[in-house]
């Protein structure tokens, strides 16, 4: 796992937080909620991809084809 992934997740979090605040201040709470959900989905997809790589590595290490 590289440090780049942590920075990417942090950058997504900061971007989502800023967009969320801007949209809430302008009275668009529904769009703010959608931006938050989209940010969560993007980060979860990144994490799921890492978990998939982990399971593939475990299969390879223990030769569980």
mmCIF file of the N, C-alpha and C atoms, coordinates in Angstrom:
data_MODEL
# 
_entry.id   MODEL 
# 
loop_
_atom_site.group_PDB 
_atom_site.id 
_atom_site.type_symbol 
_atom_site.label_atom_id 
_atom_site.label_alt_id 
_atom_site.label_comp_id 
_atom_site.label_asym_id 
_atom_site.label_entity_id 
_atom_site.label_seq_id 
_atom_site.pdbx_PDB_ins_code 
_atom_site.Cartn_x 
_atom_site.Cartn_y 
_atom_site.Cartn_z 
_atom_site.occupancy 
_atom_site.B_iso_or_equiv 
_atom_site.pdbx_formal_charge 
_atom_site.auth_seq_id 
_atom_site.auth_comp_id 
_atom_site.auth_asym_id 
_atom_site.auth_atom_id 
_atom_site.pdbx_PDB_model_num 
ATOM 1   N N  . UNK A 1 1  ? 0.849   -1.170  0.000  1.00 0.00 ? 1  UNK A N  1 
ATOM 2   C CA . UNK A 1 1  ? 0.000   0.000   0.000  1.00 0.00 ? 1  UNK A CA 1 
ATOM 3   C C  . UNK A 1 1  ? 0.894   1.233   0.000  1.00 0.00 ? 1  UNK A C  1 
ATOM 4   N N  . UNK A 1 2  ? 0.633   2.118   -0.900 1.00 0.00 ? 2  UNK A N  1 
ATOM 5   C CA . UNK A 1 2  ? 1.467   3.303   -0.993 1.00 0.00 ? 2  UNK A CA 1 
ATOM 6   C C  . UNK A 1 2  ? 0.812   4.484   -0.277 1.00 0.00 ? 2  UNK A C  1 
ATOM 7   N N  . UNK A 1 3  ? 1.614   5.461   -0.005 1.00 0.00 ? 3  UNK A N  1 
ATOM 8   C CA . UNK A 1 3  ? 1.134   6.668   0.664  1.00 0.00 ? 3  UNK A CA 1 
ATOM 9   C C  . UNK A 1 3  ? 0.271   7.497   -0.291 1.00 0.00 ? 3  UNK A C  1 
ATOM 10  N N  . UNK A 1 4  ? 0.463   7.298   -1.589 1.00 0.00 ? 4  UNK A N  1 
ATOM 11  C CA . UNK A 1 4  ? -0.328  8.042   -2.568 1.00 0.00 ? 4  UNK A CA 1 
ATOM 12  C C  . UNK A 1 4  ? -1.821  7.806   -2.389 1.00 0.00 ? 4  UNK A C  1 
ATOM 13  N N  . UNK A 1 5  ? -2.192  6.576   -2.053 1.00 0.00 ? 5  UNK A N  1 
ATOM 14  C CA . UNK A 1 5  ? -3.605  6.260   -1.868 1.00 0.00 ? 5  UNK A CA 1 
ATOM 15  C C  . UNK A 1 5  ? -4.187  7.046   -0.692 1.00 0.00 ? 5  UNK A C  1 
ATOM 16  N N  . UNK A 1 6  ? -3.431  7.174   0.373  1.00 0.00 ? 6  UNK A N  1 
ATOM 17  C CA . UNK A 1 6  ? -3.899  7.935   1.530  1.00 0.00 ? 6  UNK A CA 1 
ATOM 18  C C  . UNK A 1 6  ? -4.088  9.401   1.152  1.00 0.00 ? 6  UNK A C  1 
ATOM 19  N N  . UNK A 1 7  ? -3.150  9.933   0.366  1.00 0.00 ? 7  UNK A N  1 
ATOM 20  C CA . UNK A 1 7  ? -3.290  11.321  -0.076 1.00 0.00 ? 7  UNK A CA 1 
ATOM 21  C C  . UNK A 1 7  ? -4.479  11.499  -1.006 1.00 0.00 ? 7  UNK A C  1 
ATOM 22  N N  . UNK A 1 8  ? -4.732  10.523  -1.869 1.00 0.00 ? 8  UNK A N  1 
ATOM 23  C CA . UNK A 1 8  ? -5.888  10.600  -2.762 1.00 0.00 ? 8  UNK A CA 1 
ATOM 24  C C  . UNK A 1 8  ? -7.192  10.607  -1.971 1.00 0.00 ? 8  UNK A C  1 
ATOM 25  N N  . UNK A 1 9  ? -7.289  9.733   -0.982 1.00 0.00 ? 9  UNK A N  1 
ATOM 26  C CA . UNK A 1 9  ? -8.495  9.678   -0.159 1.00 0.00 ? 9  UNK A CA 1 
ATOM 27  C C  . UNK A 1 9  ? -8.663  10.981  0.623  1.00 0.00 ? 9  UNK A C  1 
ATOM 28  N N  . UNK A 1 10 ? -7.564  11.507  1.140  1.00 0.00 ? 10 UNK A N  1 
ATOM 29  C CA . UNK A 1 10 ? -7.629  12.791  1.848  1.00 0.00 ? 10 UNK A CA 1 
ATOM 30  C C  . UNK A 1 10 ? -8.052  13.926  0.940  1.00 0.00 ? 10 UNK A C  1 
ATOM 31  N N  . UNK A 1 11 ? -7.521  13.942  -0.284 1.00 0.00 ? 11 UNK A N  1 
ATOM 32  C CA . UNK A 1 11 ? -7.892  14.993  -1.240 1.00 0.00 ? 11 UNK A CA 1 
ATOM 33  C C  . UNK A 1 11 ? -9.362  14.899  -1.611 1.00 0.00 ? 11 UNK A C  1 
ATOM 34  N N  . UNK A 1 12 ? -9.858  13.686  -1.793 1.00 0.00 ? 12 UNK A N  1 
ATOM 35  C CA . UNK A 1 12 ? -11.284 13.516  -2.095 1.00 0.00 ? 12 UNK A CA 1 
ATOM 36  C C  . UNK A 1 12 ? -12.120 14.005  -0.922 1.00 0.00 ? 12 UNK A C  1 
ATOM 37  N N  . UNK A 1 13 ? -11.693 13.694  0.290  1.00 0.00 ? 13 UNK A N  1 
ATOM 38  C CA . UNK A 1 13 ? -12.421 14.142  1.474  1.00 0.00 ? 13 UNK A CA 1 
ATOM 39  C C  . UNK A 1 13 ? -12.461 15.650  1.602  1.00 0.00 ? 13 UNK A C  1 
ATOM 40  N N  . UNK A 1 14 ? -11.335 16.301  1.351  1.00 0.00 ? 14 UNK A N  1 
ATOM 41  C CA . UNK A 1 14 ? -11.289 17.767  1.424  1.00 0.00 ? 14 UNK A CA 1 
ATOM 42  C C  . UNK A 1 14 ? -12.160 18.387  0.341  1.00 0.00 ? 14 UNK A C  1 
ATOM 43  N N  . UNK A 1 15 ? -12.073 17.856  -0.878 1.00 0.00 ? 15 UNK A N  1 
ATOM 44  C CA . UNK A 1 15 ? -12.874 18.374  -1.986 1.00 0.00 ? 15 UNK A CA 1 
ATOM 45  C C  . UNK A 1 15 ? -14.360 18.218  -1.711 1.00 0.00 ? 15 UNK A C  1 
ATOM 46  N N  . UNK A 1 16 ? -14.752 17.057  -1.211 1.00 0.00 ? 16 UNK A N  1 
ATOM 47  C CA . UNK A 1 16 ? -16.167 16.820  -0.903 1.00 0.00 ? 16 UNK A CA 1 
ATOM 48  C C  . UNK A 1 16 ? -16.628 17.754  0.211  1.00 0.00 ? 16 UNK A C  1 
ATOM 49  N N  . UNK A 1 17 ? -15.794 17.956  1.222  1.00 0.00 ? 17 UNK A N  1 
ATOM 50  C CA . UNK A 1 17 ? -16.174 18.837  2.330  1.00 0.00 ? 17 UNK A CA 1 
ATOM 51  C C  . UNK A 1 17 ? -16.370 20.274  1.862  1.00 0.00 ? 17 UNK A C  1 
ATOM 52  N N  . UNK A 1 18 ? -15.465 20.747  1.002  1.00 0.00 ? 18 UNK A N  1 
ATOM 53  C CA . UNK A 1 18 ? -15.587 22.121  0.494  1.00 0.00 ? 18 UNK A CA 1 
ATOM 54  C C  . UNK A 1 18 ? -16.832 22.268  -0.378 1.00 0.00 ? 18 UNK A C  1 
ATOM 55  N N  . UNK A 1 19 ? -17.024 21.326  -1.298 1.00 0.00 ? 19 UNK A N  1 
ATOM 56  C CA . UNK A 1 19 ? -18.215 21.391  -2.152 1.00 0.00 ? 19 UNK A CA 1 
ATOM 57  C C  . UNK A 1 19 ? -19.494 21.286  -1.336 1.00 0.00 ? 19 UNK A C  1 
ATOM 58  N N  . UNK A 1 20 ? -19.464 20.440  -0.315 1.00 0.00 ? 20 UNK A N  1 
ATOM 59  C CA . UNK A 1 20 ? -20.630 20.298  0.542  1.00 0.00 ? 20 UNK A CA 1 
ATOM 60  C C  . UNK A 1 20 ? -20.967 21.614  1.230  1.00 0.00 ? 20 UNK A C  1 
ATOM 61  N N  . UNK A 1 21 ? -19.979 22.286  1.782  1.00 0.00 ? 21 UNK A N  1 
ATOM 62  C CA . UNK A 1 21 ? -20.222 23.558  2.464  1.00 0.00 ? 21 UNK A CA 1 
ATOM 63  C C  . UNK A 1 21 ? -20.715 24.642  1.504  1.00 0.00 ? 21 UNK A C  1 
ATOM 64  N N  . UNK A 1 22 ? -20.122 24.680  0.310  1.00 0.00 ? 22 UNK A N  1 
ATOM 65  C CA . UNK A 1 22 ? -20.541 25.686  -0.675 1.00 0.00 ? 22 UNK A CA 1 
ATOM 66  C C  . UNK A 1 22 ? -21.990 25.457  -1.076 1.00 0.00 ? 22 UNK A C  1 
ATOM 67  N N  . UNK A 1 23 ? -22.342 24.197  -1.314 1.00 0.00 ? 23 UNK A N  1 
ATOM 68  C CA . UNK A 1 23 ? -23.719 23.908  -1.731 1.00 0.00 ? 23 UNK A CA 1 
ATOM 69  C C  . UNK A 1 23 ? -24.714 24.144  -0.606 1.00 0.00 ? 23 UNK A C  1 
ATOM 70  N N  . UNK A 1 24 ? -24.346 23.827  0.616  1.00 0.00 ? 24 UNK A N  1 
ATOM 71  C CA . UNK A 1 24 ? -25.262 24.075  1.735  1.00 0.00 ? 24 UNK A CA 1 
ATOM 72  C C  . UNK A 1 24 ? -25.469 25.573  1.935  1.00 0.00 ? 24 UNK A C  1 
ATOM 73  N N  . UNK A 1 25 ? -24.390 26.357  1.819  1.00 0.00 ? 25 UNK A N  1 
ATOM 74  C CA . UNK A 1 25 ? -24.514 27.812  1.999  1.00 0.00 ? 25 UNK A CA 1 
ATOM 75  C C  . UNK A 1 25 ? -25.368 28.448  0.916  1.00 0.00 ? 25 UNK A C  1 
ATOM 76  N N  . UNK A 1 26 ? -25.380 27.833  -0.275 1.00 0.00 ? 26 UNK A N  1 
ATOM 77  C CA . UNK A 1 26 ? -26.189 28.395  -1.360 1.00 0.00 ? 26 UNK A CA 1 
ATOM 78  C C  . UNK A 1 26 ? -27.608 27.842  -1.355 1.00 0.00 ? 26 UNK A C  1 
ATOM 79  N N  . UNK A 1 27 ? -27.939 27.018  -0.384 1.00 0.00 ? 27 UNK A N  1 
ATOM 80  C CA . UNK A 1 27 ? -29.301 26.534  -0.243 1.00 0.00 ? 27 UNK A CA 1 
ATOM 81  C C  . UNK A 1 27 ? -29.618 25.295  -1.064 1.00 0.00 ? 27 UNK A C  1 
ATOM 82  N N  . UNK A 1 28 ? -28.615 24.565  -1.464 1.00 0.00 ? 28 UNK A N  1 
ATOM 83  C CA . UNK A 1 28 ? -28.836 23.358  -2.272 1.00 0.00 ? 28 UNK A CA 1 
ATOM 84  C C  . UNK A 1 28 ? -28.424 22.120  -1.474 1.00 0.00 ? 28 UNK A C  1 
ATOM 85  N N  . UNK A 1 29 ? -29.238 21.811  -0.470 1.00 0.00 ? 29 UNK A N  1 
ATOM 86  C CA . UNK A 1 29 ? -28.907 20.707  0.421  1.00 0.00 ? 29 UNK A CA 1 
ATOM 87  C C  . UNK A 1 29 ? -28.956 19.356  -0.287 1.00 0.00 ? 29 UNK A C  1 
ATOM 88  N N  . UNK A 1 30 ? -29.878 19.207  -1.247 1.00 0.00 ? 30 UNK A N  1 
ATOM 89  C CA . UNK A 1 30 ? -29.999 17.929  -1.947 1.00 0.00 ? 30 UNK A CA 1 
ATOM 90  C C  . UNK A 1 30 ? -28.747 17.630  -2.767 1.00 0.00 ? 30 UNK A C  1 
ATOM 91  N N  . UNK A 1 31 ? -28.245 18.639  -3.464 1.00 0.00 ? 31 UNK A N  1 
ATOM 92  C CA . UNK A 1 31 ? -27.021 18.441  -4.247 1.00 0.00 ? 31 UNK A CA 1 
ATOM 93  C C  . UNK A 1 31 ? -25.829 18.183  -3.336 1.00 0.00 ? 31 UNK A C  1 
ATOM 94  N N  . UNK A 1 32 ? -25.808 18.831  -2.170 1.00 0.00 ? 32 UNK A N  1 
ATOM 95  C CA . UNK A 1 32 ? -24.726 18.607  -1.207 1.00 0.00 ? 32 UNK A CA 1 
ATOM 96  C C  . UNK A 1 32 ? -24.726 17.160  -0.737 1.00 0.00 ? 32 UNK A C  1 
ATOM 97  N N  . UNK A 1 33 ? -25.909 16.624  -0.487 1.00 0.00 ? 33 UNK A N  1 
ATOM 98  C CA . UNK A 1 33 ? -26.009 15.223  -0.072 1.00 0.00 ? 33 UNK A CA 1 
ATOM 99  C C  . UNK A 1 33 ? -25.539 14.293  -1.182 1.00 0.00 ? 33 UNK A C  1 
ATOM 100 N N  . UNK A 1 34 ? -25.882 14.607  -2.426 1.00 0.00 ? 34 UNK A N  1 
ATOM 101 C CA . UNK A 1 34 ? -25.456 13.776  -3.551 1.00 0.00 ? 34 UNK A CA 1 
ATOM 102 C C  . UNK A 1 34 ? -23.943 13.820  -3.734 1.00 0.00 ? 34 UNK A C  1 
ATOM 103 N N  . UNK A 1 35 ? -23.333 14.978  -3.538 1.00 0.00 ? 35 UNK A N  1 
ATOM 104 C CA . UNK A 1 35 ? -21.875 15.093  -3.627 1.00 0.00 ? 35 UNK A CA 1 
ATOM 105 C C  . UNK A 1 35 ? -21.219 14.254  -2.540 1.00 0.00 ? 35 UNK A C  1 
ATOM 106 N N  . UNK A 1 36 ? -21.780 14.285  -1.346 1.00 0.00 ? 36 UNK A N  1 
ATOM 107 C CA . UNK A 1 36 ? -21.235 13.496  -0.243 1.00 0.00 ? 36 UNK A CA 1 
ATOM 108 C C  . UNK A 1 36 ? -21.338 12.006  -0.540 1.00 0.00 ? 36 UNK A C  1 
ATOM 109 N N  . UNK A 1 37 ? -22.483 11.579  -1.027 1.00 0.00 ? 37 UNK A N  1 
ATOM 110 C CA . UNK A 1 37 ? -22.665 10.159  -1.351 1.00 0.00 ? 37 UNK A CA 1 
ATOM 111 C C  . UNK A 1 37 ? -21.726 9.740   -2.476 1.00 0.00 ? 37 UNK A C  1 
ATOM 112 N N  . UNK A 1 38 ? -21.559 10.596  -3.486 1.00 0.00 ? 38 UNK A N  1 
ATOM 113 C CA . UNK A 1 38 ? -20.647 10.276  -4.586 1.00 0.00 ? 38 UNK A CA 1 
ATOM 114 C C  . UNK A 1 38 ? -19.209 10.147  -4.083 1.00 0.00 ? 38 UNK A C  1 
ATOM 115 N N  . UNK A 1 39 ? -18.806 11.021  -3.183 1.00 0.00 ? 39 UNK A N  1 
ATOM 116 C CA . UNK A 1 39 ? -17.461 10.932  -2.614 1.00 0.00 ? 39 UNK A CA 1 
ATOM 117 C C  . UNK A 1 39 ? -17.254 9.647   -1.831 1.00 0.00 ? 39 UNK A C  1 
ATOM 118 N N  . UNK A 1 40 ? -18.260 9.256   -1.066 1.00 0.00 ? 40 UNK A N  1 
ATOM 119 C CA . UNK A 1 40 ? -18.169 8.012   -0.307 1.00 0.00 ? 40 UNK A CA 1 
ATOM 120 C C  . UNK A 1 40 ? -18.068 6.816   -1.244 1.00 0.00 ? 40 UNK A C  1 
ATOM 121 N N  . UNK A 1 41 ? -18.852 6.829   -2.316 1.00 0.00 ? 41 UNK A N  1 
ATOM 122 C CA . UNK A 1 41 ? -18.829 5.718   -3.274 1.00 0.00 ? 41 UNK A CA 1 
ATOM 123 C C  . UNK A 1 41 ? -17.463 5.615   -3.944 1.00 0.00 ? 41 UNK A C  1 
ATOM 124 N N  . UNK A 1 42 ? -16.875 6.747   -4.325 1.00 0.00 ? 42 UNK A N  1 
ATOM 125 C CA . UNK A 1 42 ? -15.565 6.722   -4.974 1.00 0.00 ? 42 UNK A CA 1 
ATOM 126 C C  . UNK A 1 42 ? -14.507 6.138   -4.038 1.00 0.00 ? 42 UNK A C  1 
ATOM 127 N N  . UNK A 1 43 ? -14.516 6.575   -2.789 1.00 0.00 ? 43 UNK A N  1 
ATOM 128 C CA . UNK A 1 43 ? -13.536 6.067   -1.827 1.00 0.00 ? 43 UNK A CA 1 
ATOM 129 C C  . UNK A 1 43 ? -13.776 4.584   -1.547 1.00 0.00 ? 43 UNK A C  1 
ATOM 130 N N  . UNK A 1 44 ? -15.022 4.173   -1.436 1.00 0.00 ? 44 UNK A N  1 
ATOM 131 C CA . UNK A 1 44 ? -15.312 2.766   -1.194 1.00 0.00 ? 44 UNK A CA 1 
ATOM 132 C C  . UNK A 1 44 ? -14.865 1.892   -2.358 1.00 0.00 ? 44 UNK A C  1 
ATOM 133 N N  . UNK A 1 45 ? -15.004 2.389   -3.586 1.00 0.00 ? 45 UNK A N  1 
ATOM 134 C CA . UNK A 1 45 ? -14.535 1.625   -4.743 1.00 0.00 ? 45 UNK A CA 1 
ATOM 135 C C  . UNK A 1 45 ? -13.017 1.452   -4.701 1.00 0.00 ? 45 UNK A C  1 
ATOM 136 N N  . UNK A 1 46 ? -12.308 2.484   -4.270 1.00 0.00 ? 46 UNK A N  1 
ATOM 137 C CA . UNK A 1 46 ? -10.858 2.386   -4.140 1.00 0.00 ? 46 UNK A CA 1 
ATOM 138 C C  . UNK A 1 46 ? -10.489 1.348   -3.081 1.00 0.00 ? 46 UNK A C  1 
ATOM 139 N N  . UNK A 1 47 ? -11.193 1.347   -1.963 1.00 0.00 ? 47 UNK A N  1 
ATOM 140 C CA . UNK A 1 47 ? -10.902 0.417   -0.876 1.00 0.00 ? 47 UNK A CA 1 
ATOM 141 C C  . UNK A 1 47 ? -11.261 -1.017  -1.282 1.00 0.00 ? 47 UNK A C  1 
ATOM 142 N N  . UNK A 1 48 ? -12.374 -1.186  -1.980 1.00 0.00 ? 48 UNK A N  1 
ATOM 143 C CA . UNK A 1 48 ? -12.768 -2.525  -2.430 1.00 0.00 ? 48 UNK A CA 1 
ATOM 144 C C  . UNK A 1 48 ? -11.727 -3.088  -3.386 1.00 0.00 ? 48 UNK A C  1 
ATOM 145 N N  . UNK A 1 49 ? -11.180 -2.243  -4.234 1.00 0.00 ? 49 UNK A N  1 
ATOM 146 C CA . UNK A 1 49 ? -10.136 -2.687  -5.150 1.00 0.00 ? 49 UNK A CA 1 
ATOM 147 C C  . UNK A 1 49 ? -8.905  -3.166  -4.371 1.00 0.00 ? 49 UNK A C  1 
ATOM 148 N N  . UNK A 1 50 ? -8.544  -2.465  -3.320 1.00 0.00 ? 50 UNK A N  1 
ATOM 149 C CA . UNK A 1 50 ? -7.415  -2.886  -2.485 1.00 0.00 ? 50 UNK A CA 1 
ATOM 150 C C  . UNK A 1 50 ? -7.696  -4.196  -1.761 1.00 0.00 ? 50 UNK A C  1 
ATOM 151 N N  . UNK A 1 51 ? -8.917  -4.365  -1.282 1.00 0.00 ? 51 UNK A N  1 
ATOM 152 C CA . UNK A 1 51 ? -9.274  -5.610  -0.601 1.00 0.00 ? 51 UNK A CA 1 
ATOM 153 C C  . UNK A 1 51 ? -9.226  -6.772  -1.581 1.00 0.00 ? 51 UNK A C  1 
ATOM 154 N N  . UNK A 1 52 ? -9.653  -6.540  -2.816 1.00 0.00 ? 52 UNK A N  1 
ATOM 155 C CA . UNK A 1 52 ? -9.566  -7.571  -3.845 1.00 0.00 ? 52 UNK A CA 1 
ATOM 156 C C  . UNK A 1 52 ? -8.110  -7.968  -4.091 1.00 0.00 ? 52 UNK A C  1 
ATOM 157 N N  . UNK A 1 53 ? -7.237  -6.991  -4.174 1.00 0.00 ? 53 UNK A N  1 
ATOM 158 C CA . UNK A 1 53 ? -5.809  -7.285  -4.343 1.00 0.00 ? 53 UNK A CA 1 
ATOM 159 C C  . UNK A 1 53 ? -5.260  -8.075  -3.159 1.00 0.00 ? 53 UNK A C  1 
ATOM 160 N N  . UNK A 1 54 ? -5.708  -7.728  -1.958 1.00 0.00 ? 54 UNK A N  1 
ATOM 161 C CA . UNK A 1 54 ? -5.270  -8.458  -0.767 1.00 0.00 ? 54 UNK A CA 1 
ATOM 162 C C  . UNK A 1 54 ? -5.688  -9.921  -0.830 1.00 0.00 ? 54 UNK A C  1 
ATOM 163 N N  . UNK A 1 55 ? -6.948  -10.179 -1.177 1.00 0.00 ? 55 UNK A N  1 
ATOM 164 C CA . UNK A 1 55 ? -7.414  -11.559 -1.261 1.00 0.00 ? 55 UNK A CA 1 
ATOM 165 C C  . UNK A 1 55 ? -6.681  -12.332 -2.348 1.00 0.00 ? 55 UNK A C  1 
ATOM 166 N N  . UNK A 1 56 ? -6.404  -11.694 -3.464 1.00 0.00 ? 56 UNK A N  1 
ATOM 167 C CA . UNK A 1 56 ? -5.645  -12.366 -4.517 1.00 0.00 ? 56 UNK A CA 1 
ATOM 168 C C  . UNK A 1 56 ? -4.227  -12.696 -4.047 1.00 0.00 ? 56 UNK A C  1 
ATOM 169 N N  . UNK A 1 57 ? -3.628  -11.805 -3.294 1.00 0.00 ? 57 UNK A N  1 
ATOM 170 C CA . UNK A 1 57 ? -2.291  -12.075 -2.748 1.00 0.00 ? 57 UNK A CA 1 
ATOM 171 C C  . UNK A 1 57 ? -2.316  -13.235 -1.759 1.00 0.00 ? 57 UNK A C  1 
ATOM 172 N N  . UNK A 1 58 ? -3.331  -13.285 -0.908 1.00 0.00 ? 58 UNK A N  1 
ATOM 173 C CA . UNK A 1 58 ? -3.455  -14.375 0.056  1.00 0.00 ? 58 UNK A CA 1 
ATOM 174 C C  . UNK A 1 58 ? -3.657  -15.700 -0.672 1.00 0.00 ? 58 UNK A C  1 
ATOM 175 N N  . UNK A 1 59 ? -4.481  -15.690 -1.720 1.00 0.00 ? 59 UNK A N  1 
ATOM 176 C CA . UNK A 1 59 ? -4.677  -16.909 -2.516 1.00 0.00 ? 59 UNK A CA 1 
ATOM 177 C C  . UNK A 1 59 ? -3.365  -17.383 -3.126 1.00 0.00 ? 59 UNK A C  1 
ATOM 178 N N  . UNK A 1 60 ? -2.600  -16.448 -3.641 1.00 0.00 ? 60 UNK A N  1 
ATOM 179 C CA . UNK A 1 60 ? -1.339  -16.805 -4.271 1.00 0.00 ? 60 UNK A CA 1 
ATOM 180 C C  . UNK A 1 60 ? -0.331  -17.316 -3.243 1.00 0.00 ? 60 UNK A C  1 
ATOM 181 N N  . UNK A 1 61 ? -0.257  -16.679 -2.096 1.00 0.00 ? 61 UNK A N  1 
ATOM 182 C CA . UNK A 1 61 ? 0.700   -17.075 -1.078 1.00 0.00 ? 61 UNK A CA 1 
ATOM 183 C C  . UNK A 1 61 ? 0.406   -18.485 -0.573 1.00 0.00 ? 61 UNK A C  1 
ATOM 184 N N  . UNK A 1 62 ? -0.854  -18.781 -0.301 1.00 0.00 ? 62 UNK A N  1 
ATOM 185 C CA . UNK A 1 62 ? -1.213  -20.088 0.234  1.00 0.00 ? 62 UNK A CA 1 
ATOM 186 C C  . UNK A 1 62 ? -1.610  -21.085 -0.845 1.00 0.00 ? 62 UNK A C  1 
ATOM 187 N N  . UNK A 1 63 ? -1.473  -20.707 -2.088 1.00 0.00 ? 63 UNK A N  1 
ATOM 188 C CA . UNK A 1 63 ? -1.772  -21.560 -3.246 1.00 0.00 ? 63 UNK A CA 1 
ATOM 189 C C  . UNK A 1 63 ? -3.181  -22.133 -3.164 1.00 0.00 ? 63 UNK A C  1 
ATOM 190 N N  . UNK A 1 64 ? -4.137  -21.252 -2.985 1.00 0.00 ? 64 UNK A N  1 
ATOM 191 C CA . UNK A 1 64 ? -5.549  -21.636 -2.888 1.00 0.00 ? 64 UNK A CA 1 
ATOM 192 C C  . UNK A 1 64 ? -6.277  -21.335 -4.191 1.00 0.00 ? 64 UNK A C  1 
ATOM 193 N N  . UNK A 1 65 ? -5.907  -21.991 -5.245 1.00 0.00 ? 65 UNK A N  1 
ATOM 194 C CA . UNK A 1 65 ? -6.552  -21.741 -6.531 1.00 0.00 ? 65 UNK A CA 1 
ATOM 195 C C  . UNK A 1 65 ? -7.878  -22.379 -6.504 1.00 0.00 ? 65 UNK A C  1 
# 
